[in-house]
Amino acid sequence: MLAGLLAIAMLAPAGLDARTPAPCSAGTLYLTIDTGWGREAEKIAEILKRRGIRATLFVANEPTHRGDRSLEPGWAEFWRARAAEGHVFASHTDRHWYFRGDPAPGIVRFVSFNNKNEERLDQAAMCRELNAPIERLRAAVPDAVVLPLWRAPGGITTPNALRMAESCGFRHQGWTSNGFLGDELNSDTHPNAVLRDRAIRSIRDGEVLVMHWGVRSRKEPYANVLDDVLAGLQARGFCFGQLSAEGRR
Protein backbone atom coordinates (compact mmCIF):
# COMPACT_ATOMS: atom_id res chain seq x y z
CA MET A 1 0.00 0.00 0.00
CA LEU A 2 2.77 2.45 0.96
CA ALA A 3 4.63 1.75 -2.27
CA GLY A 4 1.47 2.47 -4.26
CA LEU A 5 0.90 5.82 -2.55
CA LEU A 6 4.51 6.81 -3.14
CA ALA A 7 4.17 5.96 -6.82
CA ILE A 8 1.08 8.19 -7.14
CA ALA A 9 2.85 11.04 -5.35
CA MET A 10 5.82 10.76 -7.71
CA LEU A 11 3.47 11.14 -10.70
CA ALA A 12 1.93 14.35 -9.36
CA PRO A 13 3.31 17.61 -10.84
CA ALA A 14 5.82 19.52 -8.74
CA GLY A 15 4.13 21.72 -6.16
CA LEU A 16 0.99 19.56 -5.99
CA ASP A 17 0.26 16.75 -3.58
CA ALA A 18 -1.45 13.62 -4.78
CA ARG A 19 -4.88 14.89 -3.64
CA THR A 20 -4.73 18.20 -5.57
CA PRO A 21 -6.34 18.22 -9.04
CA ALA A 22 -3.89 18.95 -11.84
CA PRO A 23 -4.35 22.33 -13.59
CA CYS A 24 -7.15 22.15 -16.18
CA SER A 25 -8.12 18.63 -15.12
CA ALA A 26 -11.68 19.88 -14.54
CA GLY A 27 -11.73 21.91 -17.78
CA THR A 28 -11.54 25.53 -18.90
CA LEU A 29 -13.66 28.49 -17.84
CA TYR A 30 -14.04 31.85 -19.61
CA LEU A 31 -14.27 34.91 -17.38
CA THR A 32 -15.86 37.99 -18.95
CA ILE A 33 -16.17 41.40 -17.29
CA ASP A 34 -18.58 44.20 -18.23
CA THR A 35 -17.75 47.81 -17.41
CA GLY A 36 -20.27 48.58 -14.68
CA TRP A 37 -19.74 51.21 -11.95
CA GLY A 38 -15.98 50.69 -11.64
CA ARG A 39 -15.86 51.13 -7.88
CA GLU A 40 -13.92 47.92 -7.25
CA ALA A 41 -12.01 47.92 -10.53
CA GLU A 42 -8.51 48.19 -9.11
CA LYS A 43 -9.15 45.52 -6.49
CA ILE A 44 -10.56 43.12 -9.09
CA ALA A 45 -7.66 43.77 -11.44
CA GLU A 46 -5.16 42.99 -8.67
CA ILE A 47 -6.90 39.70 -7.88
CA LEU A 48 -6.86 38.62 -11.52
CA LYS A 49 -3.21 39.53 -11.90
CA ARG A 50 -2.21 37.64 -8.76
CA ARG A 51 -4.11 34.54 -9.88
CA GLY A 52 -2.78 34.71 -13.45
CA ILE A 53 -6.26 35.00 -14.98
CA ARG A 54 -6.79 36.80 -18.27
CA ALA A 55 -10.36 37.77 -19.03
CA THR A 56 -12.38 39.11 -21.94
CA LEU A 57 -13.48 42.69 -21.17
CA PHE A 58 -16.70 44.03 -22.69
CA VAL A 59 -16.50 47.82 -22.69
CA ALA A 60 -19.18 50.52 -22.78
CA ASN A 61 -18.94 54.22 -22.01
CA GLU A 62 -20.89 54.01 -18.74
CA PRO A 63 -21.11 56.41 -15.78
CA THR A 64 -18.68 55.51 -13.00
CA HIS A 65 -18.24 56.15 -9.28
CA ARG A 66 -15.75 58.92 -10.14
CA GLY A 67 -18.43 61.05 -11.79
CA ASP A 68 -17.03 60.47 -15.27
CA ARG A 69 -17.51 57.70 -17.83
CA SER A 70 -15.58 54.48 -18.18
CA LEU A 71 -14.01 55.22 -21.58
CA GLU A 72 -13.12 58.86 -20.90
CA PRO A 73 -9.44 59.88 -20.58
CA GLY A 74 -9.43 59.46 -16.79
CA TRP A 75 -9.69 55.70 -17.28
CA ALA A 76 -7.04 55.41 -19.99
CA GLU A 77 -4.30 54.27 -17.60
CA PHE A 78 -6.58 51.57 -16.19
CA TRP A 79 -7.36 50.13 -19.64
CA ARG A 80 -3.72 50.34 -20.74
CA ALA A 81 -2.72 48.31 -17.70
CA ARG A 82 -5.31 45.65 -18.48
CA ALA A 83 -4.14 45.37 -22.09
CA ALA A 84 -0.53 45.06 -20.89
CA GLU A 85 -1.60 42.19 -18.62
CA GLY A 86 -2.98 40.33 -21.63
CA HIS A 87 -6.72 40.88 -21.29
CA VAL A 88 -8.68 41.16 -24.53
CA PHE A 89 -11.64 43.41 -25.31
CA ALA A 90 -15.04 43.42 -27.03
CA SER A 91 -18.01 45.80 -27.43
CA HIS A 92 -20.78 46.25 -24.86
CA THR A 93 -22.48 49.06 -26.89
CA ASP A 94 -21.47 52.67 -26.36
CA ARG A 95 -24.34 54.04 -24.25
CA HIS A 96 -25.32 50.84 -22.46
CA TRP A 97 -28.98 51.27 -23.33
CA TYR A 98 -31.31 48.30 -23.75
CA PHE A 99 -32.81 46.65 -26.82
CA ARG A 100 -36.58 46.64 -26.42
CA GLY A 101 -38.10 45.28 -29.58
CA ASP A 102 -38.15 45.31 -33.38
CA PRO A 103 -40.70 47.89 -34.58
CA ALA A 104 -39.94 47.34 -38.29
CA PRO A 105 -37.60 45.34 -40.56
CA GLY A 106 -34.04 46.59 -40.16
CA ILE A 107 -34.94 48.71 -37.11
CA VAL A 108 -34.36 48.02 -33.42
CA ARG A 109 -35.72 50.00 -30.45
CA PHE A 110 -32.95 51.20 -28.09
CA VAL A 111 -34.01 52.57 -24.69
CA SER A 112 -32.07 54.13 -21.80
CA PHE A 113 -32.01 52.52 -18.36
CA ASN A 114 -34.53 54.98 -16.91
CA ASN A 115 -36.76 54.86 -20.02
CA LYS A 116 -36.39 58.63 -20.46
CA ASN A 117 -34.61 58.34 -23.80
CA GLU A 118 -35.29 56.18 -26.81
CA GLU A 119 -33.96 55.81 -30.33
CA ARG A 120 -34.78 53.56 -33.24
CA LEU A 121 -31.53 52.35 -34.71
CA ASP A 122 -31.17 51.47 -38.37
CA GLN A 123 -28.26 49.44 -39.71
CA ALA A 124 -25.81 52.35 -39.84
CA ALA A 125 -26.76 53.56 -36.37
CA MET A 126 -26.39 50.06 -34.95
CA CYS A 127 -22.89 49.77 -36.37
CA ARG A 128 -21.97 53.14 -34.89
CA GLU A 129 -23.26 52.08 -31.47
CA LEU A 130 -21.18 48.90 -31.48
CA ASN A 131 -18.04 50.45 -32.93
CA ALA A 132 -17.97 53.59 -30.78
CA PRO A 133 -16.69 51.98 -27.54
CA ILE A 134 -13.94 50.23 -29.48
CA GLU A 135 -12.91 53.51 -31.08
CA ARG A 136 -12.82 55.17 -27.65
CA LEU A 137 -10.74 52.29 -26.27
CA ARG A 138 -8.26 52.39 -29.15
CA ALA A 139 -7.76 56.12 -28.65
CA ALA A 140 -6.32 55.26 -25.24
CA VAL A 141 -4.92 51.80 -25.99
CA PRO A 142 -3.92 51.58 -29.67
CA ASP A 143 -2.51 48.08 -29.28
CA ALA A 144 -5.54 46.61 -27.47
CA VAL A 145 -6.57 43.18 -28.76
CA VAL A 146 -10.24 43.49 -29.74
CA LEU A 147 -12.43 40.54 -30.65
CA PRO A 148 -15.33 40.80 -33.15
CA LEU A 149 -17.79 40.07 -30.35
CA TRP A 150 -20.42 42.13 -28.59
CA ARG A 151 -22.70 41.75 -25.59
CA ALA A 152 -26.06 43.42 -25.29
CA PRO A 153 -26.64 45.24 -21.97
CA GLY A 154 -28.43 42.85 -19.65
CA GLY A 155 -27.85 40.15 -22.25
CA ILE A 156 -31.15 41.24 -23.82
CA THR A 157 -31.25 40.91 -27.59
CA THR A 158 -33.85 40.98 -30.35
CA PRO A 159 -33.81 39.16 -33.70
CA ASN A 160 -33.12 42.43 -35.53
CA ALA A 161 -30.35 43.42 -33.11
CA LEU A 162 -28.58 40.10 -33.66
CA ARG A 163 -28.91 40.25 -37.44
CA MET A 164 -27.85 43.88 -37.66
CA ALA A 165 -24.84 43.30 -35.38
CA GLU A 166 -23.76 40.38 -37.56
CA SER A 167 -23.87 42.71 -40.55
CA CYS A 168 -21.59 45.08 -38.62
CA GLY A 169 -19.15 42.21 -38.08
CA PHE A 170 -20.04 41.45 -34.45
CA ARG A 171 -21.20 38.12 -33.04
CA HIS A 172 -23.18 38.18 -29.82
CA GLN A 173 -21.63 36.60 -26.73
CA GLY A 174 -23.77 35.97 -23.68
CA TRP A 175 -22.98 33.86 -20.64
CA THR A 176 -23.93 30.40 -19.49
CA SER A 177 -26.54 29.76 -16.81
CA ASN A 178 -24.07 28.74 -14.11
CA GLY A 179 -21.71 31.49 -15.24
CA PHE A 180 -23.92 34.28 -13.91
CA LEU A 181 -21.92 35.17 -10.79
CA GLY A 182 -24.67 37.38 -9.39
CA ASP A 183 -22.78 40.59 -8.64
CA GLU A 184 -25.78 42.61 -9.90
CA LEU A 185 -28.18 41.02 -7.43
CA ASN A 186 -29.38 42.57 -4.17
CA SER A 187 -26.81 41.72 -1.49
CA ASP A 188 -29.47 41.48 1.22
CA THR A 189 -31.22 38.62 -0.55
CA HIS A 190 -28.10 37.24 -2.28
CA PRO A 191 -25.18 37.70 0.14
CA ASN A 192 -21.63 37.10 -0.99
CA ALA A 193 -21.25 33.85 0.91
CA VAL A 194 -24.24 32.34 -0.91
CA LEU A 195 -23.01 33.52 -4.32
CA ARG A 196 -19.51 32.26 -3.57
CA ASP A 197 -20.62 28.79 -2.53
CA ARG A 198 -23.03 28.45 -5.46
CA ALA A 199 -20.36 29.39 -8.00
CA ILE A 200 -17.75 27.02 -6.63
CA ARG A 201 -20.28 24.20 -6.43
CA SER A 202 -22.22 24.62 -9.69
CA ILE A 203 -19.83 25.88 -12.38
CA ARG A 204 -18.87 23.28 -14.98
CA ASP A 205 -16.35 22.92 -17.81
CA GLY A 206 -16.78 25.42 -20.64
CA GLU A 207 -18.88 27.93 -18.71
CA VAL A 208 -18.76 31.60 -19.72
CA LEU A 209 -18.71 33.64 -16.50
CA VAL A 210 -19.92 37.23 -16.24
CA MET A 211 -19.25 39.95 -13.66
CA HIS A 212 -18.58 43.72 -13.55
CA TRP A 213 -15.90 46.13 -12.37
CA GLY A 214 -18.26 46.98 -9.51
CA VAL A 215 -22.03 47.45 -9.33
CA ARG A 216 -23.48 50.68 -7.94
CA SER A 217 -26.54 49.18 -6.28
CA ARG A 218 -24.79 46.32 -4.46
CA LYS A 219 -24.09 47.17 -0.81
CA GLU A 220 -21.77 44.19 -0.24
CA PRO A 221 -19.25 44.43 -3.10
CA TYR A 222 -18.77 41.14 -4.91
CA ALA A 223 -15.05 41.91 -5.18
CA ASN A 224 -14.81 41.03 -1.48
CA VAL A 225 -15.43 37.37 -2.30
CA LEU A 226 -14.01 37.17 -5.82
CA ASP A 227 -10.64 35.80 -4.72
CA ASP A 228 -12.39 33.02 -2.79
CA VAL A 229 -14.46 32.12 -5.85
CA LEU A 230 -11.47 31.98 -8.18
CA ALA A 231 -9.38 30.07 -5.64
CA GLY A 232 -12.17 27.56 -5.18
CA LEU A 233 -12.55 27.00 -8.91
CA GLN A 234 -8.81 26.65 -9.42
CA ALA A 235 -8.66 24.20 -6.51
CA ARG A 236 -11.27 22.09 -8.29
CA GLY A 237 -8.87 21.86 -11.25
CA PHE A 238 -10.25 24.55 -13.54
CA CYS A 239 -8.07 26.87 -15.56
CA PHE A 240 -9.18 30.10 -17.22
CA GLY A 241 -9.01 30.88 -20.93
CA GLN A 242 -10.03 33.80 -23.11
CA LEU A 243 -12.77 33.82 -25.69
CA SER A 244 -11.78 33.37 -29.31
CA ALA A 245 -12.98 35.51 -32.20
CA GLU A 246 -15.78 33.00 -32.73
CA GLY A 247 -16.95 33.21 -29.12
CA ARG A 248 -18.65 30.35 -27.30
CA ARG A 249 -22.18 29.03 -26.97
C-alpha atoms as one frame of an Amber mdcrd trajectory, in Angstrom:
protein
   0.000   0.000   0.000   2.770   2.447   0.959   4.628   1.749  -2.271   1.470
   2.472  -4.255   0.903   5.822  -2.548   4.512   6.812  -3.143   4.173   5.961
  -6.821   1.078   8.191  -7.137   2.852  11.037  -5.349   5.822  10.762  -7.714
   3.472  11.136 -10.700   1.933  14.349  -9.355   3.310  17.614 -10.835   5.822
  19.520  -8.740   4.135  21.718  -6.160   0.985  19.564  -5.989   0.265  16.753
  -3.580  -1.446  13.619  -4.779  -4.879  14.894  -3.644  -4.731  18.195  -5.572
  -6.340  18.221  -9.039  -3.889  18.953 -11.837  -4.352  22.325 -13.588  -7.154
  22.149 -16.183  -8.120  18.626 -15.118 -11.676  19.878 -14.538 -11.729  21.905
 -17.775 -11.539  25.526 -18.896 -13.660  28.494 -17.836 -14.039  31.846 -19.606
 -14.269  34.908 -17.381 -15.864  37.991 -18.949 -16.174  41.396 -17.287 -18.580
  44.198 -18.230 -17.752  47.805 -17.409 -20.268  48.578 -14.676 -19.741  51.210
 -11.945 -15.985  50.693 -11.642 -15.856  51.130  -7.879 -13.919  47.917  -7.250
 -12.015  47.916 -10.528  -8.506  48.190  -9.109  -9.145  45.516  -6.488 -10.559
  43.123  -9.086  -7.655  43.765 -11.444  -5.159  42.994  -8.669  -6.904  39.695
  -7.881  -6.865  38.621 -11.523  -3.208  39.530 -11.898  -2.214  37.643  -8.757
  -4.105  34.538  -9.883  -2.778  34.711 -13.449  -6.255  34.997 -14.979  -6.788
  36.801 -18.268 -10.360  37.770 -19.031 -12.382  39.106 -21.942 -13.477  42.688
 -21.172 -16.697  44.030 -22.692 -16.500  47.819 -22.692 -19.179  50.516 -22.776
 -18.941  54.224 -22.012 -20.891  54.009 -18.740 -21.114  56.414 -15.780 -18.676
  55.508 -12.996 -18.240  56.153  -9.283 -15.751  58.920 -10.138 -18.432  61.051
 -11.793 -17.029  60.475 -15.275 -17.512  57.698 -17.829 -15.582  54.476 -18.182
 -14.009  55.225 -21.576 -13.123  58.856 -20.901  -9.437  59.881 -20.583  -9.430
  59.460 -16.795  -9.688  55.695 -17.285  -7.035  55.414 -19.990  -4.303  54.272
 -17.599  -6.579  51.571 -16.190  -7.359  50.134 -19.638  -3.722  50.338 -20.742
  -2.716  48.315 -17.701  -5.310  45.650 -18.478  -4.137  45.367 -22.086  -0.526
  45.056 -20.892  -1.598  42.189 -18.624  -2.979  40.335 -21.631  -6.715  40.876
 -21.291  -8.680  41.163 -24.529 -11.639  43.411 -25.313 -15.036  43.423 -27.026
 -18.006  45.796 -27.431 -20.778  46.249 -24.857 -22.480  49.060 -26.893 -21.472
  52.667 -26.359 -24.337  54.045 -24.249 -25.321  50.840 -22.463 -28.979  51.274
 -23.325 -31.308  48.303 -23.754 -32.808  46.653 -26.825 -36.584  46.640 -26.417
 -38.103  45.283 -29.583 -38.148  45.309 -33.381 -40.698  47.887 -34.584 -39.945
  47.335 -38.291 -37.603  45.341 -40.556 -34.035  46.592 -40.155 -34.939  48.708
 -37.110 -34.360  48.024 -33.415 -35.718  50.003 -30.454 -32.946  51.203 -28.095
 -34.011  52.567 -24.687 -32.070  54.135 -21.797 -32.014  52.522 -18.361 -34.535
  54.981 -16.908 -36.757  54.863 -20.023 -36.390  58.632 -20.457 -34.612  58.344
 -23.796 -35.289  56.179 -26.805 -33.960  55.811 -30.329 -34.777  53.564 -33.241
 -31.529  52.348 -34.710 -31.174  51.470 -38.374 -28.262  49.437 -39.706 -25.813
  52.346 -39.843 -26.756  53.559 -36.367 -26.393  50.057 -34.954 -22.890  49.772
 -36.370 -21.966  53.141 -34.888 -23.265  52.075 -31.472 -21.183  48.902 -31.482
 -18.038  50.448 -32.933 -17.975  53.594 -30.776 -16.689  51.980 -27.539 -13.944
  50.228 -29.476 -12.907  53.510 -31.084 -12.821  55.171 -27.651 -10.744  52.294
 -26.275  -8.263  52.390 -29.152  -7.762  56.125 -28.650  -6.317  55.255 -25.236
  -4.915  51.803 -25.988  -3.925  51.579 -29.668  -2.513  48.077 -29.277  -5.543
  46.611 -27.467  -6.572  43.183 -28.758 -10.242  43.494 -29.740 -12.433  40.544
 -30.646 -15.327  40.799 -33.148 -17.791  40.069 -30.345 -20.423  42.129 -28.586
 -22.702  41.745 -25.591 -26.064  43.421 -25.285 -26.637  45.236 -21.972 -28.430
  42.854 -19.653 -27.850  40.150 -22.247 -31.152  41.244 -23.817 -31.253  40.906
 -27.587 -33.853  40.980 -30.345 -33.814  39.162 -33.702 -33.124  42.427 -35.529
 -30.347  43.418 -33.111 -28.579  40.100 -33.655 -28.909  40.248 -37.442 -27.849
  43.876 -37.655 -24.842  43.303 -35.378 -23.756  40.381 -37.556 -23.872  42.714
 -40.549 -21.594  45.082 -38.624 -19.146  42.208 -38.084 -20.042  41.452 -34.449
 -21.199  38.124 -33.044 -23.176  38.181 -29.818 -21.632  36.602 -26.733 -23.775
  35.969 -23.683 -22.978  33.864 -20.645 -23.934  30.396 -19.489 -26.539  29.757
 -16.812 -24.072  28.743 -14.108 -21.707  31.486 -15.242 -23.922  34.284 -13.909
 -21.924  35.173 -10.791 -24.675  37.380  -9.390 -22.783  40.588  -8.641 -25.785
  42.615  -9.901 -28.182  41.023  -7.426 -29.376  42.567  -4.169 -26.811  41.718
  -1.492 -29.474  41.483   1.220 -31.224  38.619  -0.548 -28.101  37.243  -2.279
 -25.176  37.700   0.143 -21.632  37.102  -0.990 -21.255  33.846   0.911 -24.236
  32.344  -0.913 -23.010  33.521  -4.320 -19.513  32.260  -3.574 -20.618  28.788
  -2.532 -23.029  28.453  -5.457 -20.359  29.386  -8.000 -17.751  27.016  -6.629
 -20.283  24.197  -6.434 -22.220  24.616  -9.687 -19.826  25.878 -12.376 -18.867
  23.278 -14.985 -16.351  22.915 -17.807 -16.785  25.423 -20.641 -18.883  27.930
 -18.711 -18.757  31.604 -19.715 -18.709  33.644 -16.497 -19.922  37.232 -16.241
 -19.248  39.946 -13.656 -18.582  43.715 -13.546 -15.901  46.130 -12.374 -18.259
  46.975  -9.508 -22.033  47.450  -9.330 -23.482  50.676  -7.937 -26.542  49.181
  -6.276 -24.787  46.320  -4.457 -24.093  47.169  -0.805 -21.770  44.191  -0.243
 -19.246  44.428  -3.097 -18.773  41.139  -4.909 -15.055  41.913  -5.181 -14.806
  41.026  -1.483 -15.434  37.373  -2.298 -14.008  37.166  -5.816 -10.640  35.800
  -4.716 -12.388  33.024  -2.787 -14.464  32.116  -5.852 -11.473  31.979  -8.181
  -9.378  30.072  -5.636 -12.168  27.558  -5.180 -12.546  26.996  -8.908  -8.811
  26.649  -9.421  -8.664  24.202  -6.508 -11.274  22.092  -8.293  -8.870  21.856
 -11.248 -10.254  24.547 -13.535  -8.072  26.870 -15.558  -9.181  30.103 -17.222
  -9.014  30.885 -20.931 -10.029  33.801 -23.113 -12.765  33.822 -25.694 -11.775
  33.374 -29.309 -12.983  35.513 -32.203 -15.781  33.000 -32.727 -16.950  33.212
 -29.116 -18.654  30.351 -27.298 -22.184  29.033 -26.973
